[in-house]
Amino acid sequence: MTGGEAFRAKLLTRDALDASVSAYLADPSQPVVLEIGDKRLDVAAAVLAHKWSTDELAVEDATPERRRQAVRTAVLVAPVG
């Protein structure tokens, strides 16, 4: 199951997703883990595993919304495990 599948199945709420994205962007050096049922998703690992997201976050003049979308996308495509 991916983060997106968990989101569609309502196992991952919009509030939890938004909070994890905000927490990651506030301080990427701090661990942010989403708990989805009995599974966990490490947000930093999801971002690092998703090339487009890491590329987007490396853009110096990226808008805050662009950065949020990059992290959100990484979480939604990441496998939950």
A tleap script that builds the chain and sets N, CA, C and O, in Angstrom:
source leaprc.protein.ff14SB
mol = sequence {
  NMET THR GLY GLY GLU ALA PHE ARG ALA LYS
  LEU LEU THR ARG ASP ALA LEU ASP ALA SER
  VAL SER ALA TYR LEU ALA ASP PRO SER GLN
  PRO VAL VAL LEU GLU ILE GLY ASP LYS ARG
  LEU ASP VAL ALA ALA ALA VAL LEU ALA HIE
  LYS TRP SER THR ASP GLU LEU ALA VAL GLU
  ASP ALA THR PRO GLU ARG ARG ARG GLN ALA
  VAL ARG THR ALA VAL LEU VAL ALA PRO VAL
  CGLY
}
set mol.1.N position { 0.836 -1.174 0.000 }
set mol.1.CA position { 0.000 0.000 0.000 }
set mol.1.C position { 0.886 1.244 0.000 }
set mol.1.O position { 1.914 1.281 0.676 }
set mol.2.N position { 0.486 2.255 -0.756 }
set mol.2.CA position { 1.203 3.530 -0.775 }
set mol.2.C position { 0.475 4.535 0.113 }
set mol.2.O position { -0.640 4.286 0.570 }
set mol.3.N position { 1.116 5.662 0.349 }
set mol.3.CA position { 0.470 6.719 1.106 }
set mol.3.C position { -0.808 7.183 0.421 }
set mol.3.O position { -1.801 7.477 1.088 }
set mol.4.N position { -0.788 7.250 -0.906 }
set mol.4.CA position { -1.973 7.659 -1.654 }
set mol.4.C position { -3.114 6.672 -1.515 }
set mol.4.O position { -4.272 7.069 -1.386 }
set mol.5.N position { -2.794 5.395 -1.541 }
set mol.5.CA position { -3.836 4.379 -1.351 }
set mol.5.C position { -4.421 4.466 0.052 }
set mol.5.O position { -5.629 4.320 0.239 }
set mol.6.N position { -3.559 4.706 1.035 }
set mol.6.CA position { -4.037 4.863 2.410 }
set mol.6.C position { -4.913 6.105 2.527 }
set mol.6.O position { -5.903 6.100 3.260 }
set mol.7.N position { -4.560 7.162 1.815 }
set mol.7.CA position { -5.342 8.393 1.824 }
set mol.7.C position { -6.720 8.153 1.205 }
set mol.7.O position { -7.734 8.571 1.763 }
set mol.8.N position { -6.754 7.490 0.070 }
set mol.8.CA position { -8.030 7.197 -0.587 }
set mol.8.C position { -8.904 6.273 0.256 }
set mol.8.O position { -10.130 6.377 0.233 }
set mol.9.N position { -8.262 5.367 1.003 }
set mol.9.CA position { -9.000 4.441 1.872 }
set mol.9.C position { -9.370 5.085 3.217 }
set mol.9.O position { -9.964 4.447 4.086 }
set mol.10.N position { -9.002 6.365 3.362 }
set mol.10.CA position { -9.288 7.132 4.585 }
set mol.10.C position { -8.557 6.599 5.819 }
set mol.10.O position { -8.985 6.824 6.952 }
set mol.11.N position { -7.452 5.892 5.584 }
set mol.11.CA position { -6.585 5.462 6.678 }
set mol.11.C position { -5.612 6.580 7.050 }
set mol.11.O position { -5.096 6.629 8.167 }
set mol.12.N position { -5.374 7.473 6.095 }
set mol.12.CA position { -4.526 8.648 6.286 }
set mol.12.C position { -5.415 9.865 6.059 }
set mol.12.O position { -5.971 10.043 4.975 }
set mol.13.N position { -5.545 10.691 7.074 }
set mol.13.CA position { -6.415 11.856 6.952 }
set mol.13.C position { -5.667 13.028 6.326 }
set mol.13.O position { -4.437 13.080 6.339 }
set mol.14.N position { -6.434 13.962 5.780 }
set mol.14.CA position { -5.853 15.177 5.208 }
set mol.14.C position { -5.108 15.950 6.302 }
set mol.14.O position { -4.024 16.481 6.059 }
set mol.15.N position { -5.688 16.011 7.501 }
set mol.15.CA position { -5.036 16.732 8.598 }
set mol.15.C position { -3.686 16.117 8.955 }
set mol.15.O position { -2.711 16.838 9.166 }
set mol.16.N position { -3.627 14.787 9.025 }
set mol.16.CA position { -2.367 14.110 9.349 }
set mol.16.C position { -1.342 14.323 8.242 }
set mol.16.O position { -0.162 14.549 8.512 }
set mol.17.N position { -1.798 14.249 6.998 }
set mol.17.CA position { -0.900 14.474 5.861 }
set mol.17.C position { -0.360 15.897 5.897 }
set mol.17.O position { 0.848 16.104 5.780 }
set mol.18.N position { -1.243 16.881 6.057 }
set mol.18.CA position { -0.816 18.284 6.095 }
set mol.18.C position { 0.125 18.557 7.260 }
set mol.18.O position { 1.102 19.291 7.111 }
set mol.19.N position { -0.165 17.971 8.417 }
set mol.19.CA position { 0.688 18.174 9.593 }
set mol.19.C position { 2.080 17.580 9.373 }
set mol.19.O position { 3.081 18.173 9.776 }
set mol.20.N position { 2.140 16.421 8.742 }
set mol.20.CA position { 3.449 15.794 8.506 }
set mol.20.C position { 4.265 16.595 7.496 }
set mol.20.O position { 5.480 16.727 7.646 }
set mol.21.N position { 3.610 17.124 6.478 }
set mol.21.CA position { 4.305 17.956 5.486 }
set mol.21.C position { 4.835 19.221 6.162 }
set mol.21.O position { 5.987 19.604 5.961 }
set mol.22.N position { 3.995 19.857 6.955 }
set mol.22.CA position { 4.418 21.078 7.662 }
set mol.22.C position { 5.575 20.805 8.609 }
set mol.22.O position { 6.528 21.582 8.668 }
set mol.23.N position { 5.500 19.712 9.347 }
set mol.23.CA position { 6.567 19.363 10.291 }
set mol.23.C position { 7.873 19.101 9.555 }
set mol.23.O position { 8.934 19.547 9.993 }
set mol.24.N position { 7.803 18.386 8.450 }
set mol.24.CA position { 9.018 18.103 7.678 }
set mol.24.C position { 9.624 19.405 7.157 }
set mol.24.O position { 10.830 19.618 7.277 }
set mol.25.N position { 8.802 20.269 6.584 }
set mol.25.CA position { 9.316 21.517 6.016 }
set mol.25.C position { 9.846 22.456 7.086 }
set mol.25.O position { 10.764 23.232 6.823 }
set mol.26.N position { 9.288 22.400 8.282 }
set mol.26.CA position { 9.761 23.256 9.373 }
set mol.26.C position { 11.182 22.898 9.782 }
set mol.26.O position { 11.978 23.777 10.112 }
set mol.27.N position { 11.501 21.600 9.760 }
set mol.27.CA position { 12.852 21.155 10.126 }
set mol.27.C position { 13.104 19.765 9.563 }
set mol.27.O position { 12.819 18.767 10.225 }
set mol.28.N position { 13.641 19.689 8.337 }
set mol.28.CA position { 13.872 18.387 7.707 }
set mol.28.C position { 14.848 17.480 8.462 }
set mol.28.O position { 14.906 16.280 8.194 }
set mol.29.N position { 15.609 18.038 9.396 }
set mol.29.CA position { 16.556 17.203 10.147 }
set mol.29.C position { 15.877 16.423 11.272 }
set mol.29.O position { 16.464 15.494 11.827 }
set mol.30.N position { 14.649 16.797 11.607 }
set mol.30.CA position { 13.919 16.109 12.675 }
set mol.30.C position { 13.056 14.992 12.086 }
set mol.30.O position { 12.467 15.165 11.019 }
set mol.31.N position { 12.978 13.859 12.768 }
set mol.31.CA position { 12.168 12.757 12.241 }
set mol.31.C position { 10.673 13.102 12.243 }
set mol.31.O position { 10.136 13.650 13.206 }
set mol.32.N position { 10.038 12.765 11.141 }
set mol.32.CA position { 8.584 12.902 11.016 }
set mol.32.C position { 8.085 11.557 10.524 }
set mol.32.O position { 8.441 11.110 9.434 }
set mol.33.N position { 7.262 10.922 11.330 }
set mol.33.CA position { 6.745 9.595 10.992 }
set mol.33.C position { 5.229 9.629 11.024 }
set mol.33.O position { 4.619 10.032 12.014 }
set mol.34.N position { 4.640 9.201 9.930 }
set mol.34.CA position { 3.187 9.067 9.863 }
set mol.34.C position { 2.818 7.665 10.291 }
set mol.34.O position { 3.388 6.690 9.801 }
set mol.35.N position { 1.876 7.561 11.194 }
set mol.35.CA position { 1.369 6.247 11.586 }
set mol.35.C position { 0.063 6.020 10.854 }
set mol.35.O position { -0.887 6.793 10.984 }
set mol.36.N position { 0.034 4.950 10.086 }
set mol.36.CA position { -1.131 4.615 9.268 }
set mol.36.C position { -1.542 3.207 9.664 }
set mol.36.O position { -0.956 2.222 9.215 }
set mol.37.N position { -2.555 3.131 10.510 }
set mol.37.CA position { -2.933 1.835 11.066 }
set mol.37.C position { -1.784 1.316 11.903 }
set mol.37.O position { -1.300 2.010 12.797 }
set mol.38.N position { -1.348 0.109 11.621 }
set mol.38.CA position { -0.215 -0.464 12.356 }
set mol.38.C position { 1.093 -0.295 11.586 }
set mol.38.O position { 2.106 -0.893 11.949 }
set mol.39.N position { 1.078 0.508 10.535 }
set mol.39.CA position { 2.259 0.742 9.699 }
set mol.39.C position { 2.770 2.160 9.913 }
set mol.39.O position { 2.084 3.009 10.482 }
set mol.40.N position { 4.002 2.397 9.437 }
set mol.40.CA position { 4.638 3.701 9.595 }
set mol.40.C position { 5.251 4.147 8.267 }
set mol.40.O position { 5.676 3.333 7.447 }
set mol.41.N position { 5.280 5.460 8.088 }
set mol.41.CA position { 5.892 6.040 6.898 }
set mol.41.C position { 6.812 7.166 7.340 }
set mol.41.O position { 6.362 8.142 7.941 }
set mol.42.N position { 8.092 7.034 7.048 }
set mol.42.CA position { 9.101 8.040 7.369 }
set mol.42.C position { 9.081 9.081 6.252 }
set mol.42.O position { 9.401 8.768 5.105 }
set mol.43.N position { 8.710 10.309 6.582 }
set mol.43.CA position { 8.546 11.350 5.567 }
set mol.43.C position { 9.883 11.692 4.912 }
set mol.43.O position { 9.939 11.843 3.691 }
set mol.44.N position { 10.948 11.816 5.678 }
set mol.44.CA position { 12.258 12.141 5.096 }
set mol.44.C position { 12.715 11.055 4.130 }
set mol.44.O position { 13.251 11.357 3.063 }
set mol.45.N position { 12.508 9.809 4.493 }
set mol.45.CA position { 12.884 8.705 3.598 }
set mol.45.C position { 12.051 8.743 2.329 }
set mol.45.O position { 12.556 8.463 1.242 }
set mol.46.N position { 10.775 9.087 2.463 }
set mol.46.CA position { 9.907 9.179 1.286 }
set mol.46.C position { 10.409 10.267 0.340 }
set mol.46.O position { 10.455 10.075 -0.875 }
set mol.47.N position { 10.780 11.404 0.907 }
set mol.47.CA position { 11.284 12.511 0.081 }
set mol.47.C position { 12.591 12.107 -0.602 }
set mol.47.O position { 12.764 12.336 -1.799 }
set mol.48.N position { 13.497 11.518 0.146 }
set mol.48.CA position { 14.790 11.126 -0.430 }
set mol.48.C position { 14.652 10.058 -1.514 }
set mol.48.O position { 15.471 9.990 -2.431 }
set mol.49.N position { 13.630 9.238 -1.410 }
set mol.49.CA position { 13.423 8.176 -2.391 }
set mol.49.C position { 12.729 8.666 -3.662 }
set mol.49.O position { 12.651 7.935 -4.650 }
set mol.50.N position { 12.233 9.882 -3.638 }
set mol.50.CA position { 11.472 10.412 -4.771 }
set mol.50.C position { 12.273 11.526 -5.438 }
set mol.50.O position { 12.324 12.647 -4.931 }
set mol.51.N position { 12.897 11.218 -6.574 }
set mol.51.CA position { 13.817 12.152 -7.228 }
set mol.51.C position { 13.181 13.500 -7.534 }
set mol.51.O position { 13.785 14.540 -7.270 }
set mol.52.N position { 11.975 13.501 -8.085 }
set mol.52.CA position { 11.345 14.777 -8.426 }
set mol.52.C position { 11.207 15.654 -7.192 }
set mol.52.O position { 11.451 16.859 -7.252 }
set mol.53.N position { 10.819 15.055 -6.077 }
set mol.53.CA position { 10.646 15.830 -4.846 }
set mol.53.C position { 11.970 16.411 -4.362 }
set mol.53.O position { 12.033 17.579 -3.980 }
set mol.54.N position { 13.014 15.614 -4.376 }
set mol.54.CA position { 14.311 16.139 -3.936 }
set mol.54.C position { 14.782 17.244 -4.877 }
set mol.54.O position { 15.365 18.232 -4.431 }
set mol.55.N position { 14.535 17.081 -6.173 }
set mol.55.CA position { 14.902 18.132 -7.134 }
set mol.55.C position { 14.120 19.418 -6.867 }
set mol.55.O position { 14.690 20.508 -6.898 }
set mol.56.N position { 12.834 19.296 -6.608 }
set mol.56.CA position { 11.995 20.470 -6.339 }
set mol.56.C position { 12.440 21.180 -5.066 }
set mol.56.O position { 12.479 22.410 -5.025 }
set mol.57.N position { 12.770 20.431 -4.044 }
set mol.57.CA position { 13.193 21.042 -2.784 }
set mol.57.C position { 14.557 21.707 -2.898 }
set mol.57.O position { 14.903 22.556 -2.077 }
set mol.58.N position { 15.325 21.334 -3.895 }
set mol.58.CA position { 16.649 21.933 -4.096 }
set mol.58.C position { 16.581 23.261 -4.851 }
set mol.58.O position { 17.575 23.986 -4.901 }
set mol.59.N position { 15.446 23.588 -5.430 }
set mol.59.CA position { 15.291 24.847 -6.156 }
set mol.59.C position { 15.274 25.991 -5.138 }
set mol.59.O position { 14.400 26.059 -4.274 }
set mol.60.N position { 16.245 26.876 -5.255 }
set mol.60.CA position { 16.402 27.927 -4.247 }
set mol.60.C position { 15.214 28.877 -4.152 }
set mol.60.O position { 14.840 29.278 -3.051 }
set mol.61.N position { 14.621 29.241 -5.269 }
set mol.61.CA position { 13.531 30.212 -5.239 }
set mol.61.C position { 12.147 29.563 -5.330 }
set mol.61.O position { 11.177 30.206 -5.731 }
set mol.62.N position { 12.065 28.288 -4.954 }
set mol.62.CA position { 10.777 27.591 -4.990 }
set mol.62.C position { 9.829 28.225 -3.971 }
set mol.62.O position { 10.228 28.569 -2.858 }
set mol.63.N position { 8.588 28.368 -4.369 }
set mol.63.CA position { 7.585 28.937 -3.465 }
set mol.63.C position { 7.267 27.932 -2.356 }
set mol.63.O position { 7.508 26.735 -2.510 }
set mol.64.N position { 6.732 28.418 -1.252 }
set mol.64.CA position { 6.325 27.493 -0.184 }
set mol.64.C position { 5.331 26.438 -0.672 }
set mol.64.O position { 5.416 25.275 -0.276 }
set mol.65.N position { 4.399 26.836 -1.522 }
set mol.65.CA position { 3.416 25.869 -2.031 }
set mol.65.C position { 4.093 24.809 -2.906 }
set mol.65.O position { 3.712 23.640 -2.861 }
set mol.66.N position { 5.072 25.199 -3.684 }
set mol.66.CA position { 5.814 24.240 -4.512 }
set mol.66.C position { 6.547 23.233 -3.630 }
set mol.66.O position { 6.572 22.040 -3.932 }
set mol.67.N position { 7.135 23.709 -2.552 }
set mol.67.CA position { 7.822 22.819 -1.610 }
set mol.67.C position { 6.826 21.864 -0.938 }
set mol.67.O position { 7.100 20.672 -0.797 }
set mol.68.N position { 5.671 22.397 -0.527 }
set mol.68.CA position { 4.644 21.552 0.102 }
set mol.68.C position { 4.199 20.454 -0.861 }
set mol.68.O position { 4.064 19.295 -0.468 }
set mol.69.N position { 3.974 20.820 -2.116 }
set mol.69.CA position { 3.543 19.837 -3.104 }
set mol.69.C position { 4.598 18.759 -3.321 }
set mol.69.O position { 4.261 17.592 -3.519 }
set mol.70.N position { 5.859 19.140 -3.287 }
set mol.70.CA position { 6.939 18.171 -3.476 }
set mol.70.C position { 6.930 17.132 -2.352 }
set mol.70.O position { 7.047 15.934 -2.609 }
set mol.71.N position { 6.792 17.592 -1.115 }
set mol.71.CA position { 6.782 16.672 0.025 }
set mol.71.C position { 5.510 15.834 0.010 }
set mol.71.O position { 5.554 14.626 0.242 }
set mol.72.N position { 4.385 16.473 -0.262 }
set mol.72.CA position { 3.098 15.754 -0.300 }
set mol.72.C position { 3.131 14.647 -1.354 }
set mol.72.O position { 2.677 13.532 -1.101 }
set mol.73.N position { 3.663 14.954 -2.521 }
set mol.73.CA position { 3.755 13.957 -3.583 }
set mol.73.C position { 4.607 12.769 -3.139 }
set mol.73.O position { 4.244 11.614 -3.359 }
set mol.74.N position { 5.739 13.070 -2.516 }
set mol.74.CA position { 6.620 11.984 -2.061 }
set mol.74.C position { 5.912 11.082 -1.076 }
set mol.74.O position { 6.050 9.861 -1.142 }
set mol.75.N position { 5.151 11.670 -0.156 }
set mol.75.CA position { 4.428 10.880 0.842 }
set mol.75.C position { 3.354 10.017 0.169 }
set mol.75.O position { 3.188 8.847 0.513 }
set mol.76.N position { 2.640 10.591 -0.779 }
set mol.76.CA position { 1.533 9.875 -1.412 }
set mol.76.C position { 1.993 8.714 -2.287 }
set mol.76.O position { 1.261 7.736 -2.441 }
set mol.77.N position { 3.188 8.801 -2.860 }
set mol.77.CA position { 3.665 7.704 -3.708 }
set mol.77.C position { 4.525 6.683 -2.951 }
set mol.77.O position { 4.836 5.615 -3.477 }
set mol.78.N position { 4.902 7.018 -1.721 }
set mol.78.CA position { 5.781 6.146 -0.942 }
set mol.78.C position { 5.034 4.905 -0.434 }
set mol.78.O position { 3.854 4.976 -0.093 }
set mol.79.N position { 5.732 3.783 -0.389 }
set mol.79.CA position { 5.115 2.592 0.203 }
set mol.79.C position { 5.035 2.749 1.727 }
set mol.79.O position { 5.958 3.258 2.362 }
set mol.80.N position { 3.929 2.307 2.285 }
set mol.80.CA position { 3.733 2.339 3.732 }
set mol.80.C position { 4.211 1.004 4.277 }
set mol.80.O position { 3.801 -0.052 3.796 }
set mol.81.N position { 5.064 1.049 5.264 }
set mol.81.CA position { 5.577 -0.208 5.774 }
set mol.81.C position { 5.980 -0.158 7.130 }
set mol.81.O position { 6.433 -1.164 7.677 }
savepdb mol mol.pdb
quit
